[in-house]
Amino acid sequence: LLTAISVERCVSVLWPFWCRCHRPKLLSAVMCSLLWALACVLAGLVYFVCDLGYSEHCWMVLGTLCFLNFCFFTPFMVLSNVILFIKLRRSSWQHHPARLYIIIFLTVFFFLLFGIPLSVQIFLNFFVYINFVFEICLLLASVNSSINPVIYVLVGSYGKSRFRASVKVALQRVFEDR
C-alpha cells in the first residue's frame, strides 16, 4: 500500500491535469483491493506452506516474497518518492510541501529504515541463520508497524506551541484538504 500511495502521489504531482480529468475514479479502490488480495494470498501461502509443516516449498514462498519486495515494491516506492521530492524542490523554493507529502516521505523513510531489514534477513536466512540478527530485525519491523500513528500526530501537531489538542484534532489537521 505504501508503494501504491507513493506512485499515486507522484503521478498526481507530475500530471495533475490528467489525474483530475482522465484518471478513472475507482482506480485507487481497485488497486488497494488487488494489493490487499495479494497480501492475503501471500500471507496465506506463508501460513499454510511454512507454518503448517510443508517446509520443502517454504523457500519458494519466502523467495517470492523477497523478490516482490526487493525487485518490485521497494524500487517503485523509492523511485516515485525521489521523483516527487525532486519535483517539489524544483517547483517552488518558497512553498513548503503539504503535510500529506511530509507524512508520505516520513512513512516511506521509516519503512526503508525499519521494515526492509526483516526482508533482507529473511533472504539471508537462505544462506546463514543468525538468531540475534533475526530478533533485532523483528524488533525493527515491530517499530515500523507502530510508528505511523506517531508520525501522524507529530506532523499534525507541528507548528503548534503545545500538544494541547487531542489526537483526533491532530489527525484531522494532518488529513485536511488545503
Salt bridges, closest charged atoms under 4 A:
GLU8 OE2 - ARG23 NH2 2.70
GLU176 OE2 - ARG178 NH2 2.96
